[in-house]
């Protein structure tokens, strides 16, 4: 009986430690927190490409969801010359990181911040795909028109 109680206690401790670990998995190290704050300040100063550089520094050690979303948002919204393909790349990485974190700890799916990130990410992926499709369509029409002009000049 004492062994069963000990095993149950150990089992419960392991569950607690695992849940604590997976909840903390998306937290940044103190070094990365400093880098993140620096990148946020640069974003507020509209120095977007420099901010992206700092955010990418964080991603070297961690697929941090919020960092991925910040970079994607910069490419999607903030830059004067939008880069929907880069935004799409980072939104998809964020979505993958969210799904992975949720698979490791299902309680994360219930958190308001994760729900908001998932919704935003999903919506922005659709919008990026739409813009990319429109751009590709316009490029194809341009290429076809240029080809017709070249053919007309030859004749």
Secondary structure as UniProt FT lines:
FT   HELIX           2..24
FT   TURN            25..26
FT   HELIX           30..44
FT   TURN            45..46
FT   HELIX           48..59
FT   TURN            60..61
FT   HELIX           65..73
FT   HELIX           74..78
FT   HELIX           84..104
FT   HELIX           106..110
FT   HELIX           112..154
//
